[in-house]
């Protein structure tokens, strides 16, 4: 137990440093003046390298070994912590602190370059930064070690136990079904008029409505907030500090709304982990595939359902007078229309996974060096044409639209589809357990829904592996059939 207590103290010390670094990252993407970016890179490099050195100290290895020898005297949560710390330690000790610092500097600069390149539709601005970030990430993959593909070493950062070959098989199976569903959905909705009223939808009123819905879902604004950024995200800065971000357009208030509700799902998960475990694996999400299941659940299975608009349309019409006289079915149809659109974050639920498959196909090639960064824009256009039968007019709406690669997050994109699969399966199980779920949604009563997720997902943190967590919650491993059945219902 003394060794375990030392481990716990060191982990919480590292969490203090890492969350301070997260504040710097959040500020960078929301309020930082452009000229301050270079120094911000030095700040985050210092913090990250410091936390890395503390966690990879040889003494931590001795504490781990001693805790493993006395595992029988530990609680279930403590054993899960030791297991999680061991996994992180074995990976972290292979990466020298100077490389950690170099990666932080490179990704900070890459974010600035990406933001400018996307704004100006100029891939050449971003290209050298992406090349550097990719090189650094592959150096890390070599140090971690890998089998079959370096992509597996990177994937393991976000979805422990996932495998490139298994994902390729999953996506190869899903692609024909998804393409057929998209074709059916596009044809069906093309025959139905989109009667969504034209803007403008003032941003300050969108902010009021977004916060009202997020709060009703259960997000605690005394422990969180919403801000504006170039690319929406959610980040936890401490046990009672969860930040959501979004972006706005006055043409359609639902774009920002669904962005906020997606991030609210992440935030509810972060706020639902047990505070007494904060700074240890038992107090953290187990994987991005589980984390994304929460965002996709609230965004799609709750907020795109007709019962959602039956409840919320009157409140929306108070803020946006052009909605007066619109019926809930009109809004429901609008937010569920199937389109072969260019932008992933604006994609409908049916076509969304094709956007993920596109990115998976590209980033595996980048990581395995069968595609160069210079070839990326043209390859993106060709792949998009193949999957969506739509031409990409420019790089801003093509390979520059997502922020992830500027941060070296190769291996993250597949977790969105894994999240969709998990969300549909959780929703199916929840409806079995809660036969009156539609009545609750129509009344704007989300308490029982959030409680079910708290009991089955949130409070467990990383005590269970992702697969075990899904079995515990639903009675079976993740199965794509629930997601496909849900999408089939969407297209009629």
C-alpha positions in Angstrom: 0.0 0.0 0.0 2.8 2.6 0.6 4.0 2.0 -3.0 0.4 2.4 -4.2 0.0 5.7 -2.3 3.2 7.0 -3.8 2.0 6.1 -7.3 -1.3 7.8 -6.6 0.4 11.0 -5.3 2.7 11.1 -8.4 -0.2 10.6 -10.8 -2.1 13.4 -9.2 1.0 15.6 -9.3 1.2 14.9 -13.0 -2.5 15.6 -13.4 -2.0 19.1 -11.9 0.7 19.9 -14.5 -1.2 18.3 -17.4 -4.4 20.1 -16.6 -2.5 23.4 -16.3 -1.1 22.6 -19.8 -4.7 21.9 -20.9 -5.7 25.4 -19.8 -2.9 26.8 -22.0 -4.2 24.6 -25.0 -7.8 25.8 -24.4 -6.7 29.4 -24.3 -4.6 28.9 -27.5 -7.7 27.8 -29.4 -10.1 30.3 -28.0 -8.5 33.6 -26.9 -4.8 33.6 -27.6 -3.4 36.6 -29.6 -1.7 35.3 -32.7 1.7 36.8 -31.9 1.7 34.8 -28.6 1.6 31.4 -30.2 5.4 30.8 -30.3 5.8 31.4 -26.6 2.7 29.4 -25.9 4.5 26.5 -27.6 7.4 26.9 -25.2 5.0 27.0 -22.2 3.2 23.8 -23.2 6.5 22.1 -24.2 7.9 22.8 -20.7 4.8 21.6 -18.9 4.5 18.4 -21.0 8.1 17.5 -20.6 8.0 18.1 -16.9 5.0 15.8 -16.3 6.6 13.2 -18.6 9.9 13.3 -16.6 8.0 12.9 -13.3 5.9 10.0 -14.5 8.8 8.1 -16.1 11.1 8.4 -13.1 12.7 5.0 -12.3 11.1 5.2 -8.8 7.6 5.1 -10.5 8.6 1.7 -12.1 9.6 0.4 -8.6 6.3 1.6 -7.1 4.4 -0.1 -10.0 6.2 -3.4 -9.5 5.6 -3.4 -5.8 1.9 -2.6 -6.3 1.5 -5.4 -8.8 3.1 -7.8 -6.3 0.5 -6.8 -3.7 -2.5 -6.5 -6.0 -4.6 -8.8 -3.8 -4.6 -6.1 -1.1 -6.0 -3.5 -3.5 -9.6 -2.6 -4.3 -11.1 -3.1 -7.8 -10.6 0.6 -8.7 -7.0 0.5 -7.3 -6.1 -2.5 -9.4 -7.6 -0.8 -12.4 -5.4 2.2 -11.7 -2.3 0.1 -11.4 -3.2 -1.6 -14.7 -3.7 1.8 -16.4 -0.5 3.3 -14.9 1.5 0.3 -16.1 0.2 0.6 -19.6 1.1 4.4 -19.7 4.4 3.9 -18.0 5.6 1.2 -20.4 4.8 3.5 -23.3 6.0 6.7 -21.7 9.5 5.5 -20.7 10.2 4.8 -24.4 9.8 8.5 -25.3 12.6 10.9 -24.2 11.4 14.2 -22.6 13.1 16.3 -25.4 11.0 14.6 -28.0 7.8 15.3 -25.9 8.8 19.0 -25.8 9.6 19.1 -29.5 6.3 17.6 -30.4 4.5 20.2 -28.3 6.3 23.0 -30.0 5.6 21.5 -33.4 1.9 21.0 -32.8 1.4 24.5 -31.4 3.0 25.9 -34.6 1.0 23.5 -36.7 -2.3 24.6 -35.3 -1.5 28.2 -36.2 -0.5 27.2 -39.7 -3.6 25.0 -40.1 -5.9 27.8 -39.0 -4.4 30.3 -41.4 -4.3 27.7 -44.3 -7.9 26.8 -43.8 -9.0 30.5 -43.6 -7.0 31.3 -46.8 -7.5 28.0 -48.6 -3.7 27.6 -48.9 -2.5 24.1 -48.2 1.1 25.1 -48.9 1.1 27.1 -45.6 0.2 23.9 -43.6 2.2 21.4 -45.6 5.7 21.7 -43.9 4.1 21.7 -40.5 2.1 18.6 -41.2 5.2 16.9 -42.5 7.1 17.7 -39.3 4.3 16.6 -37.0 3.9 13.3 -38.9 7.6 12.7 -38.8 7.6 13.2 -35.0 4.6 11.0 -34.5 6.3 8.2 -36.5 9.5 8.6 -34.4 7.3 8.0 -31.4 5.6 5.0 -33.1 9.1 3.4 -33.7 10.0 3.9 -30.1 6.8 2.4 -28.8 7.1 -0.5 -31.2 4.4 -2.0 -33.3 3.2 -5.1 -35.2 1.8 -5.1 -38.8 1.7 -1.3 -39.0 3.0 1.8 -37.2 -0.7 2.9 -37.3 -1.4 0.4 -34.5 1.1 2.2 -32.2 -0.7 5.5 -32.8 -4.2 4.0 -32.6 -3.4 2.6 -29.2 -3.2 6.2 -27.8 -6.9 6.6 -28.4 -8.5 3.2 -28.5 -6.5 0.6 -26.5 -6.7 -2.8 -28.1 -7.9 -1.6 -31.5 -6.2 -2.9 -34.6 -5.8 -1.5 -38.1 -6.6 -4.7 -39.8 -9.8 -5.2 -37.8 -10.8 -1.6 -38.6 -10.2 -2.2 -42.3 -12.4 -5.3 -42.2 -15.1 -3.3 -40.3 -15.0 -0.4 -42.7 -14.9 -2.7 -45.7 -18.1 -4.3 -44.4 -19.8 -1.1 -43.6 -19.0 0.9 -46.7 -21.4 -0.9 -49.2 -24.3 -0.7 -46.7 -23.6 2.9 -45.9 -23.3 3.9 -49.5 -26.7 2.2 -50.3 -28.3 4.0 -47.3 -26.9 7.3 -48.4 -28.3 6.8 -51.9 -31.7 5.9 -50.5 -31.7 8.8 -48.1 -30.6 11.4 -50.7 -33.3 10.2 -53.1 -36.0 10.2 -50.4 -35.2 13.7 -49.1 -34.7 15.2 -52.5 -38.4 14.5 -53.0 -39.3 16.3 -49.8 -39.1 20.1 -49.6 -36.8 21.6 -47.0 -39.0 24.3 -45.5 -36.5 25.4 -42.9 -36.8 29.2 -42.5 -34.0 31.4 -43.8 -31.8 33.3 -41.4 -30.4 35.4 -40.0 -30.3 33.6 -36.6 -28.4 36.1 -34.4 -25.4 34.5 -32.6 -26.2 35.9 -29.2 -29.6 34.2 -29.4 -28.0 31.0 -30.5 -25.8 31.1 -27.4 -28.8 31.5 -25.2 -30.6 28.6 -26.8 -27.6 26.3 -26.9 -26.8 26.8 -23.2 -30.5 26.3 -22.3 -30.6 22.9 -24.0 -27.2 21.8 -22.7 -28.2 22.7 -19.2 -31.5 20.7 -19.5 -29.5 17.7 -20.7 -27.7 17.9 -17.4 -24.5 19.8 -18.1 -23.4 21.7 -15.0 -22.5 25.3 -15.9 -21.2 26.0 -12.5 -18.5 23.5 -13.4 -18.2 24.4 -17.2 -18.7 26.9 -19.9 -19.1 27.4 -23.7 -16.7 29.4 -25.8 -16.0 30.0 -29.5 -13.2 28.4 -31.6 -12.3 27.5 -35.1 -13.0 23.8 -34.6 -15.4 22.6 -31.8 -14.0 20.5 -28.9 -14.5 19.6 -25.3 -11.7 19.6 -22.7 -11.5 18.9 -19.0 -9.3 21.3 -17.1 -9.9 19.9 -13.6 -12.4 17.9 -11.6 -15.0 20.7 -11.8 -13.9 22.6 -14.9 -15.2 21.3 -18.3 -15.0 23.6 -21.3 -17.2 23.2 -24.4 -16.5 25.1 -27.6 -18.4 25.7 -30.8 -18.5 27.9 -33.9 -21.5 29.8 -35.4 -23.2 30.7 -38.6 -26.2 33.0 -38.8 -27.6 31.1 -41.7 -28.7 28.0 -39.6 -28.8 27.9 -35.8 -28.9 24.1 -35.9 -25.3 23.8 -37.0 -24.0 25.3 -33.8 -26.7 23.6 -31.7 -25.7 20.1 -32.7 -22.0 21.0 -32.3 -22.7 22.1 -28.8 -24.9 19.0 -28.0 -22.1 16.8 -29.4 -19.6 18.4 -27.1 -22.2 18.3 -24.2 -22.2 14.6 -24.5 -18.4 14.6 -23.9 -18.9 17.0 -21.1 -21.5 15.0 -19.4 -19.1 12.0 -19.4 -16.3 14.1 -17.9 -18.7 15.5 -15.3 -20.0 12.0 -14.5 -16.7 10.4 -13.6 -16.1 10.0 -9.8 -14.2 13.0 -8.4 -12.5 10.9 -5.8 -10.7 9.1 -8.6 -9.6 12.3 -10.4 -6.0 12.2 -11.5 -6.0 8.4 -11.8 -7.3 6.0 -14.6 -10.4 5.1 -12.6 -11.5 8.7 -12.9 -10.9 9.0 -16.6 -12.8 7.9 -19.7 -11.6 4.4 -20.8 -11.3 5.2 -24.6 -12.3 7.6 -27.3 -14.6 5.1 -28.8 -16.6 5.1 -25.5 -16.2 8.9 -25.2 -17.5 9.5 -28.7 -20.5 7.2 -28.0 -21.6 9.7 -25.4 -21.4 12.7 -27.8 -23.0 10.8 -30.6 -25.8 9.5 -28.4 -26.9 12.9 -27.2 -26.4 14.6 -30.6 -28.1 12.0 -32.7 -30.3 9.6 -30.7 -31.8 12.3 -28.5 -31.6 15.6 -30.3 -32.4 14.5 -33.8 -35.5 12.6 -32.7 -38.9 14.3 -33.4 -39.7 14.2 -29.7 -36.8 16.6 -29.1 -38.3 19.3 -31.4 -41.8 18.7 -30.0 -40.5 19.9 -26.7 -37.9 22.5 -27.8 -39.6 24.2 -30.8 -41.6 26.7 -28.7 -38.5 27.9 -26.9 -36.6 28.2 -30.2 -39.4 30.2 -31.7 -39.3 32.7 -28.8 -35.7 33.5 -29.8 -36.0 33.1 -33.6 -39.4 34.5 -34.7 -39.1 33.0 -38.2 -39.8 29.6 -36.6 -43.3 30.6 -35.5 -45.7 28.5 -37.5 -43.1 25.8 -38.2 -44.1 22.3 -37.0 -41.7 19.9 -35.2 -41.7 17.5 -38.2 -40.3 20.2 -40.5 -37.4 20.8 -38.1 -36.8 17.1 -37.6 -36.7 16.5 -41.3 -34.3 19.4 -41.8 -31.8 18.2 -39.2 -32.0 14.6 -40.6 -31.8 15.3 -44.3 -29.3 13.1 -46.0 -26.8 15.0 -48.2 -23.5 14.2 -49.9 -22.0 17.2 -48.1 -18.3 18.2 -48.0 -17.9 18.9 -44.3 -17.7 16.2 -41.7 -18.9 18.2 -38.7 -22.0 19.3 -40.7 -22.7 15.8 -42.1 -26.0 14.1 -41.6 -26.1 10.9 -39.5 -26.4 8.5 -42.5 -23.4 9.8 -44.4 -21.2 10.6 -41.4 -19.3 7.3 -41.3 -18.2 7.6 -44.9 -16.4 10.8 -43.8 -14.6 8.8 -41.2 -13.7 5.9 -43.6 -12.3 8.5 -46.0 -10.0 9.9 -43.3 -9.0 6.4 -42.1 -8.0 5.4 -45.6 -5.9 8.5 -45.9 -4.2 8.6 -42.6 -3.2 4.9 -42.7 -1.5 5.6 -46.0 0.3 8.7 -44.6 1.5 6.8 -41.6 2.6 3.8 -43.6 4.4 6.2 -46.1 2.4 5.0 -49.2 1.1 8.6 -49.5 3.1 11.7 -49.1 1.8 14.9 -47.5 2.4 16.7 -50.8 0.0 14.2 -52.5 -2.7 14.6 -49.8 -4.9 17.3 -51.4 -5.2 15.4 -54.7 -5.7 12.0 -53.1 -8.4 13.5 -50.8 -10.3 14.8 -53.8 -10.1 11.5 -55.6 -11.2 9.5 -52.5 -14.0 11.9 -51.8 -15.2 11.6 -55.4 -15.1 7.8 -55.1 -17.1 7.6 -51.8 -19.5 10.5 -52.3 -19.6 11.1 -56.1 -19.1 14.8 -55.3 -16.2 17.0 -56.4 -14.2 18.9 -53.8 -13.9 22.5 -54.9 -11.0 23.6 -52.7 -8.7 22.4 -49.9 -10.5 24.5 -47.2 -13.5 22.2 -47.7 -11.2 19.2 -48.3 -8.1 18.1 -46.5 -7.9 21.3 -44.4 -11.3 21.1 -42.8 -10.3 19.1 -39.6 -7.9 20.2 -36.9 -6.8 16.7 -35.8 -3.7 16.2 -37.9 -2.2 19.5 -36.8 -2.2 18.0 -33.3 -0.6 14.7 -34.4 -3.9 12.9 -33.7 -3.4 10.1 -36.2 -5.6 7.2 -35.1 -8.3 9.4 -33.6 -10.8 9.4 -36.5 -11.9 5.7 -36.3 -13.1 6.3 -32.8 -16.0 8.5 -34.2 -17.4 5.4 -36.0 -16.7 3.2 -33.0 -18.6 5.8 -31.0 -21.6 5.6 -33.4 -21.7 1.8 -33.1 -21.5 2.0 -29.3 -24.1 4.8 -29.1 -26.7 2.9 -31.1 -26.2 -0.2 -29.0 -26.5 1.8 -25.8 -29.6 3.5 -27.1 -31.2 0.1 -28.0 -30.5 -1.3 -24.6 -31.7 1.9 -22.9 -35.0 1.8 -24.8 -35.5 -1.8 -23.6 -34.9 -0.7 -20.0 -37.0 2.5 -20.4 -40.2 1.8 -22.4 -41.5 5.3 -21.8 -38.4 7.0 -23.2 -40.2 8.8 -26.0 -42.7 10.3 -23.5 -39.8 11.5 -21.4 -38.1 13.1 -24.4 -41.3 14.8 -25.5 -41.6 16.3 -22.0 -37.9 17.4 -22.0 -37.2 15.0 -19.1 -33.6 13.7 -19.5 -32.9 12.8 -15.9 -33.5 9.0 -16.2 -31.5 8.9 -19.4 -28.5 10.6 -17.8 -28.8 8.5 -14.7 -28.7 5.3 -16.9 -25.5 6.5 -18.6 -24.0 7.5 -15.2 -24.7 4.1 -13.8 -23.6 2.1 -16.8 -20.8 4.2 -18.4 -19.6 7.4 -16.6 -18.9 6.3 -13.0 -16.8 3.3 -14.1 -14.1 5.5 -15.6 -11.3 3.1 -16.8 -12.1 0.4 -14.3 -13.2 -1.9 -17.2 -11.7 -2.2 -20.7 -13.9 -0.8 -23.5 -15.2 -4.2 -24.6 -16.0 -5.3 -21.0 -17.7 -2.0 -20.4 -20.0 -2.5 -23.4 -20.8 -6.1 -22.4 -21.6 -5.0 -18.8 -23.9 -2.2 -20.1 -25.6 -4.0 -23.0 -25.0 -7.7 -22.5 -22.9 -8.2 -25.6 -19.8 -6.9 -27.4 -20.1 -3.9 -29.8 -22.1 -5.0 -32.8 -22.6 -2.8 -36.0 -26.1 -4.2 -36.5 -27.7 -1.7 -34.1 -26.2 1.3 -35.9 -27.2 0.0 -39.3 -30.7 -0.7 -38.1 -30.9 2.9 -36.7 -29.7 4.4 -40.0 -32.2 2.2 -41.9 -35.0 3.7 -39.7 -33.7 7.2 -40.6 -34.0 6.7 -44.4 -37.5 5.0 -44.0 
